Each structure stands twice: as structure tokens, then as C-alpha cells.
Amino acid sequence: MKLIIQIPCYNEAETLPETLAELPIHIPGVDVVETLVIDDGSEDETAVVAKQHNVNHIISHPKNMGLAAAFQTGLDTCLRLGADIIVNTDADNQYPGHYIPDLAAPIVNGAADMVIANRQVNQIAHFSPVKKGLQKLGSWTVRTVSGTDVPDAPSGFRAYSRETALRLHILTRFSYTLETIIQAGKLGLTIVSVPIETNETLRPSRLQRNMWHFIKAQAGTILRLYAFYEPLKTFSYMALPFLLLGSLSWLRFLYFYFQQIGGHLQSLTIGTGLFLVGILILLFGIQADITSKHRQISQEMLYRLKKMELEQDHARQNS
């Protein structure tokens, strides 16, 4: 069994050596442990430092494409390299490398498809009360949307089985953390959480410019993904206020009509308009739901195509 530890990097020349130094060389149940650095268009010597520290594989983007793209590049590369388990960690040494065997164990034992480190946010000293509250709220929202039980959704310290990595395809540009959970939940994959303690941060996060930026980006990601995977429910929620207001306007008109009080045709007109808007939104939802079924078929075809290509590559390498 082969495990590859992938590390997305953007200008991480200073922190990468400390991160690499903590990575385990041997993991129970794993025959081969390798490392992969994804240099996401760094402007410093990240790739050079990775090479100096004997990283097994280095792949570079010609320009900075963002964390989500770097993560997807890592998954695709690890699959081509024959990884059975893929562990993703950050280059800022936030996540202690000695926990990697704990992340890999449920997959090695066949008990999980994806394992996510639970940072136990309440115990992180440098997190403000506001940030802790927002992290909990975000994780609760992701659990609700995905139908999973992940206590720390934004955690990027994770392990994926080969089959899981084949099925995941990142659509958003901001981050992969929430999307992979929602995808896994909709696919019915088994997710396990492992409690960890984090290292002291060596630098500010590059993913969030400030708290408002982080909230806006994460909320937008969740809303888009919910609409993507549950289009009929999304459009139904949007249509409901129009249908209710339209119905109330009709009831108002009927009340005054049977009371033989005239001059309330505007209630009928407004109610009809609101009801028609609600019906149109529902029709859009039905169309979107039909489209989502075609997306599921396309997703399954993509999974089978990727798997077939990897099997062909493996056969050529062994011939």
C-alpha cells in the first residue's frame, strides 16, 4: 500500500522545512510513504527548498491558481503516482505530522473513505471567541447541508482513499475543505474525524484577508454548493414567499368579495402576479433538478474514465 503526503504551497520557503521535518517516514499498514509538493506559482524559492529537502515529487503551477486548484492538482498527481491513500496537510506547519498515522489508520483498516482532523477549536488559544463561534457555526451549516457529522469542517488536514479521490472534483476556487465534505456526503461516503492538537501558527493565514472576507467566501461557497446539489429544494425555498403572499392576496380579495365590499381588484391582480412568479421559480427548480440528474450521470462517467485511464497507465508502466 502506498501513501502520498501532498502539501499545497504558495511562498512557503520559510515554513516548508519545519513541516517536512515532522512528516513520518513509516506508517503502520503502509508499505511506501512519499511526499508531493504542489508549488502554486510561488514567487520565492519554495520549489528549490522542497528539492533540497528530498521531497519525492514536485509539481509547479506557472502562476498562482489558488488553494482549491492546487489541491485538485495534488489529488490528480497522487492518483497518477499510484497512491492508495492521500494525506493533505498545510505547509505552515499548523498540523503536526505525527498525527498522519492516526489519519491513515481508518482508511488502512477499511473503516472510512475520508478522515478529517478535528482541531478541537475550543482548545486553540490564538483563536478569538468570535472566530471560534464562526468556526462552529460554519461546521454546523456544512453538517446540515451535507448530511454528515464533521465537527471541524474547515480543517485541511485530511486523508482520502484512492476511490474517494477518484470521485472528488473541485468546482469552487476559494477552498476545497467545504466542497469535499458536501460532495462526500451526497455520494454517501464514510467520513471519520480524528481529534488532534495544532502547532503554534508561524504566519497569518493567506486564505483569508480578514474575517469578513472569510465569512463572505465560505457562506458563498456553501450557498452555491447547496444550490448545486439540491436545486429543487433551493428554488422551492425561493418560490415559497411569492406563493404565500400571492395566496394571502387572493384570500383578501375573496374575503372582501363575499362581504360584498368592492374596490379590491388590486389584491387579485397583485396576488396573481406573485403566484405566477412563484410558479415560474418552481419551474426553474424542476428544470435545474433534471439538469442535476444529468450532472450525476456525467460525474459517474468522469469517475469511470479517470479510473480507466489510471489502470491503462499502470498497465503500460508494468509492461
C-alpha positions as CSV (number, residue, x, y, z in Angstrom):
1,M,0.0,0.0,0.0
2,K,1.3,3.4,-1.0
3,L,0.6,6.7,0.8
4,I,1.5,10.1,-0.5
5,I,1.5,13.2,1.6
6,Q,0.6,16.2,-0.5
7,I,1.4,19.8,0.5
8,P,0.0,22.7,-1.5
9,C,2.4,25.6,-1.2
10,Y,2.4,29.3,-2.1
11,N,5.5,31.2,-1.0
12,E,6.3,28.7,1.8
13,A,10.1,28.6,1.6
14,E,10.5,29.6,5.2
15,T,8.0,27.3,6.8
16,L,8.2,24.2,4.5
17,P,11.4,22.8,6.1
18,E,9.8,22.6,9.5
19,T,6.7,21.0,8.0
20,L,8.7,18.4,6.2
21,A,10.8,17.6,9.2
22,E,7.7,16.4,11.1
23,L,6.4,14.1,8.5
24,P,6.6,10.4,9.4
25,I,8.8,8.0,7.4
26,H,7.0,4.8,8.3
27,I,3.2,4.3,8.9
28,P,1.6,1.1,10.2
29,G,-0.1,-0.8,7.4
30,V,1.6,1.2,4.6
31,D,4.5,-0.1,2.5
32,V,5.6,3.1,0.9
33,V,5.4,6.8,2.1
34,E,6.2,9.6,-0.3
35,T,5.8,13.3,-0.4
36,L,4.4,15.7,-3.0
37,V,4.8,19.5,-3.0
38,I,2.4,21.5,-5.3
39,D,4.1,24.8,-5.9
40,D,1.2,27.1,-6.7
41,G,3.1,29.8,-8.7
42,S,5.3,30.8,-5.7
43,E,7.5,33.9,-6.1
44,D,10.1,32.6,-3.6
45,E,12.3,29.5,-3.5
46,T,9.6,27.1,-2.4
47,A,10.4,24.5,-5.2
48,V,14.1,24.8,-4.5
49,V,13.6,24.3,-0.8
50,A,11.4,21.2,-1.5
51,K,14.1,19.7,-3.7
52,Q,16.8,20.4,-1.1
53,H,14.8,18.6,1.5
54,N,14.4,15.5,-0.7
55,V,10.7,15.8,-1.5
56,N,9.8,12.8,-3.7
57,H,7.7,14.7,-6.2
58,I,7.4,18.4,-7.0
59,I,4.8,19.9,-9.4
60,S,4.5,23.6,-10.2
61,H,1.8,25.9,-11.5
62,P,3.0,28.6,-13.9
63,K,1.0,31.1,-11.9
64,N,-0.9,31.3,-8.6
65,M,-4.2,29.5,-9.2
66,G,-5.5,29.3,-5.6
67,L,-5.7,26.6,-2.9
68,A,-8.6,24.7,-4.5
69,A,-6.8,24.3,-7.8
70,A,-3.5,23.3,-6.0
71,F,-5.4,20.7,-4.0
72,Q,-7.1,19.2,-7.2
73,T,-3.7,19.1,-8.9
74,G,-2.3,17.3,-5.9
75,L,-5.1,14.7,-6.0
76,D,-4.7,14.1,-9.7
77,T,-0.9,13.8,-9.4
78,C,-1.1,11.4,-6.4
79,L,-3.5,9.2,-8.3
80,R,-1.2,9.0,-11.3
81,L,1.7,8.1,-9.0
82,G,-0.3,5.2,-7.7
83,A,-1.3,6.4,-4.3
84,D,-3.7,4.2,-2.3
85,I,-4.1,6.8,0.4
86,I,-3.6,10.6,0.0
87,V,-3.0,12.8,3.0
88,N,-3.3,16.6,2.6
89,T,-1.5,18.9,5.0
90,D,-0.6,22.6,5.1
91,A,2.9,24.0,4.6
92,D,2.7,26.4,7.5
93,N,3.2,23.5,10.0
94,Q,-0.2,24.2,11.6
95,Y,-0.8,20.4,11.6
96,P,1.7,18.1,13.5
97,G,2.9,15.5,11.1
98,H,3.0,12.8,13.8
99,Y,-0.8,12.6,13.6
100,I,-0.7,11.3,10.0
101,P,-0.7,7.6,11.0
102,D,-3.8,8.3,13.0
103,L,-5.5,9.9,9.9
104,A,-4.4,7.0,7.7
105,A,-5.5,4.2,10.1
106,P,-9.3,4.2,9.5
107,I,-8.6,4.0,5.7
108,V,-6.0,1.3,6.1
109,N,-8.5,-0.7,8.2
110,G,-11.3,-0.1,5.7
111,A,-13.4,1.8,8.2
112,A,-13.5,5.2,6.3
113,D,-13.4,6.7,2.9
114,M,-12.3,10.1,4.2
115,V,-10.7,11.2,7.5
116,I,-10.7,14.8,8.8
117,A,-8.6,16.1,11.7
118,N,-10.7,17.7,14.4
119,R,-8.6,20.6,15.7
120,Q,-10.9,20.9,18.7
121,V,-11.4,24.6,18.1
122,N,-12.2,25.5,21.7
123,Q,-8.7,24.5,22.7
124,I,-6.9,26.7,20.1
125,A,-5.5,29.5,22.2
126,H,-4.9,32.0,19.4
127,F,-8.5,31.8,18.1
128,S,-10.6,34.6,19.3
129,P,-14.1,33.9,20.8
130,V,-15.6,35.3,17.6
131,K,-13.5,33.1,15.4
132,K,-14.3,30.0,17.5
133,G,-18.1,30.8,17.2
134,L,-17.9,31.3,13.5
135,Q,-16.0,28.1,13.0
136,K,-18.6,26.2,15.0
137,L,-21.4,27.9,13.0
138,G,-19.7,27.1,9.7
139,S,-19.2,23.5,10.7
140,W,-22.9,23.1,11.8
141,T,-24.0,24.6,8.5
142,V,-21.9,22.2,6.5
143,R,-23.1,19.2,8.6
144,T,-26.7,20.3,7.9
145,V,-26.1,20.8,4.1
146,S,-24.0,17.6,3.6
147,G,-25.8,15.2,6.0
148,T,-22.6,14.3,7.6
149,D,-21.3,14.6,11.2
150,V,-18.0,16.5,10.8
151,P,-17.1,18.6,13.9
152,D,-14.4,20.7,12.2
153,A,-15.4,21.3,8.5
154,P,-12.7,23.9,7.7
155,S,-9.8,21.6,8.7
156,G,-7.5,21.0,5.8
157,F,-5.6,18.1,7.5
158,R,-7.2,15.1,5.9
159,A,-6.7,11.6,4.4
160,Y,-8.5,10.2,1.4
161,S,-8.8,6.7,0.0
162,R,-8.0,6.2,-3.7
163,E,-11.6,5.6,-4.6
164,T,-12.7,8.8,-2.8
165,A,-10.0,10.9,-4.6
166,L,-11.2,9.5,-7.9
167,R,-14.8,10.7,-7.2
168,L,-14.0,14.1,-6.0
169,H,-13.8,17.0,-8.4
170,I,-13.4,20.6,-7.1
171,L,-15.7,23.2,-8.7
172,T,-15.1,26.2,-6.4
173,R,-12.0,28.4,-6.5
174,F,-11.7,29.6,-2.9
175,S,-11.1,26.4,-0.9
176,Y,-11.7,22.6,-1.2
177,T,-12.5,22.0,2.5
178,L,-16.2,22.5,2.5
179,E,-16.9,21.2,-1.0
180,T,-15.2,17.9,-0.5
181,I,-17.3,17.3,2.6
182,I,-20.6,18.2,0.8
183,Q,-19.6,16.0,-2.2
184,A,-18.7,13.1,0.1
185,G,-22.0,13.4,2.0
186,K,-24.0,13.5,-1.2
187,L,-22.1,10.4,-2.5
188,G,-22.8,8.5,0.7
189,L,-19.1,8.1,1.6
190,T,-18.0,7.4,5.2
191,I,-16.3,10.3,6.9
192,V,-14.4,9.8,10.2
193,S,-13.0,12.6,12.4
194,V,-9.8,12.2,14.5
195,P,-9.0,14.7,17.3
196,I,-5.7,16.5,17.2
197,E,-3.8,19.4,18.7
198,T,-2.3,22.1,16.4
199,N,1.1,23.7,16.4
200,E,1.5,27.4,17.0
201,T,1.0,29.3,13.8
202,L,4.1,30.6,12.1
203,R,2.4,33.2,9.9
204,P,-1.0,34.7,9.2
205,S,-3.4,32.8,7.0
206,R,-3.1,33.6,3.3
207,L,-6.5,32.1,2.6
208,Q,-8.4,34.9,4.4
209,R,-7.5,38.5,4.1
210,N,-9.8,39.3,7.1
211,M,-12.7,37.9,9.0
212,W,-15.3,39.5,6.7
213,H,-13.6,38.1,3.6
214,F,-13.5,34.6,5.1
215,I,-17.2,34.7,6.2
216,K,-18.3,36.0,2.8
217,A,-16.3,33.4,0.8
218,Q,-17.3,30.5,3.0
219,A,-21.0,31.5,3.0
220,G,-21.0,32.0,-0.7
221,T,-19.4,28.6,-1.2
222,I,-22.0,26.8,1.0
223,L,-24.9,28.5,-0.8
224,R,-23.6,27.7,-4.2
225,L,-22.9,24.1,-3.4
226,Y,-26.3,23.7,-1.7
227,A,-28.0,25.1,-4.8
228,F,-25.8,22.9,-7.0
229,Y,-26.6,19.6,-5.2
230,E,-30.2,20.4,-4.0
231,P,-31.6,22.7,-6.8
232,L,-35.3,21.7,-6.3
233,K,-35.2,22.5,-2.6
234,T,-33.3,25.8,-3.2
235,F,-35.8,27.0,-5.8
236,S,-38.7,25.8,-3.7
237,Y,-37.5,27.9,-0.8
238,M,-37.2,30.9,-3.1
239,A,-40.7,30.3,-4.5
240,L,-42.4,29.9,-1.2
241,P,-42.6,33.6,-0.2
242,F,-44.2,34.5,-3.5
243,L,-46.7,31.7,-3.3
244,L,-47.7,32.6,0.3
245,L,-48.0,36.3,-0.5
246,G,-50.0,35.5,-3.6
247,S,-52.3,33.2,-1.7
248,L,-52.8,35.8,1.1
249,S,-53.7,38.4,-1.5
250,W,-56.3,36.1,-3.1
251,L,-57.8,35.3,0.3
252,R,-58.0,39.1,1.0
253,F,-59.8,39.6,-2.3
254,L,-62.2,36.7,-1.7
255,Y,-63.0,37.9,1.8
256,F,-64.0,41.4,0.6
257,Y,-65.8,39.9,-2.4
258,F,-68.0,37.7,-0.3
259,Q,-68.6,40.5,2.2
260,Q,-69.8,42.5,-0.9
261,I,-67.2,45.2,-0.4
262,G,-65.9,46.3,-3.8
263,G,-62.8,48.1,-4.9
264,H,-60.3,45.4,-4.1
265,L,-59.4,44.1,-7.5
266,Q,-55.8,45.2,-6.9
267,S,-55.5,42.3,-4.4
268,L,-56.5,39.8,-7.1
269,T,-54.1,41.4,-9.6
270,I,-51.1,41.5,-7.2
271,G,-51.9,38.0,-5.9
272,T,-52.0,36.6,-9.4
273,G,-48.7,38.2,-10.3
274,L,-47.0,37.0,-7.1
275,F,-48.4,33.5,-7.6
276,L,-47.2,33.3,-11.2
277,V,-43.7,34.4,-10.1
278,G,-43.7,31.6,-7.6
279,I,-44.8,29.1,-10.2
280,L,-42.1,30.2,-12.6
281,I,-39.4,29.9,-9.9
282,L,-40.7,26.4,-9.2
283,L,-40.5,25.5,-12.9
284,F,-36.9,26.7,-12.9
285,G,-36.2,24.4,-9.9
286,I,-37.7,21.4,-11.7
287,Q,-35.5,22.2,-14.7
288,A,-32.5,22.5,-12.5
289,D,-33.3,19.3,-10.8
290,I,-33.5,17.5,-14.1
291,T,-30.1,19.0,-15.1
292,S,-28.6,17.8,-11.8
293,K,-29.6,14.2,-12.7
294,H,-27.6,14.6,-15.9
295,R,-24.7,16.0,-13.9
296,Q,-24.8,12.9,-11.7
297,I,-24.5,10.7,-14.8
298,S,-21.6,12.9,-16.1
299,Q,-19.9,12.6,-12.7
300,E,-20.1,8.9,-12.8
301,M,-18.8,8.8,-16.3
302,L,-15.9,11.1,-15.3
303,Y,-15.1,8.7,-12.4
304,R,-15.0,5.7,-14.6
305,L,-13.0,7.5,-17.3
306,K,-10.4,8.6,-14.7
307,K,-10.2,5.1,-13.3
308,M,-9.8,3.5,-16.7
309,E,-7.0,6.0,-17.7
310,L,-5.2,5.2,-14.5
311,E,-5.5,1.5,-15.0
312,Q,-4.2,1.8,-18.5
313,D,-1.2,3.9,-17.3
314,H,-0.5,1.4,-14.6
315,A,-0.6,-1.5,-17.2
316,R,1.8,0.4,-19.5
317,Q,4.2,1.0,-16.7
318,N,4.3,-2.7,-15.8
319,S,4.6,-3.9,-19.4
